[in-house]
């Protein structure tokens, strides 16, 4: 394989790993592992949550380098698993670069779950979280209904390409506001438990875990960046829920509710 093609393949593999929610150190291992498996030397990769830089020395003695931006970030653990398996098989000489390229293409073509599946999963998650935090069956049913509505709102706002902060802010506001309204009509007994069960759908647990793992692995810049992203998500949830409750309180004091 030509050095330029090898560089592009390694960079695209690392980029897809970052876009799918993989840790930065894992993305660096993927890029440098692919290059070393094909005889490249002095491979160096520096990755953050928003981009990566990769260079290596080819057999001709020339240094080749590339920069890749990561403009979208999500969570797709199936892609992460497939890329990691591809790297392990490539390092063990169980596959060649042609099959590795086919596997990478297949991983990149993995589509997200359909919207109805996401909505149903959100409803089930909100309901069971509410039960986990001490709510009763009525609270769980209400949380499931509101959770499905929150999922629909997030999908609609994400389709409009709005910033993640705004999407999460709106989701938190709907969760707290709807739970309080249902409490006013007697359909929710424990409004706090119900609200917590719903907003658990938006809590950035995996992002916080990856941030800690990056910091432990020595990737301080990437870890701090991921931690800041998780903090902003948590702040958006709090601001949305708190703002919604404050607005309902003002309306109640004004006699509108």
PyMOL commands that set and color helices and strands:
alter all, ss='L'
color gray80, all
select helices_A, chain A and resi 3-19+24-37+77-91+97-108+115-132+137-159+164-184+191-199+205-216+220-253
alter helices_A, ss='H'
color red, helices_A
select strands_A, chain A and resi 41-48+51-57+63-69
alter strands_A, ss='S'
color yellow, strands_A
deselect
rebuild
show_as cartoon
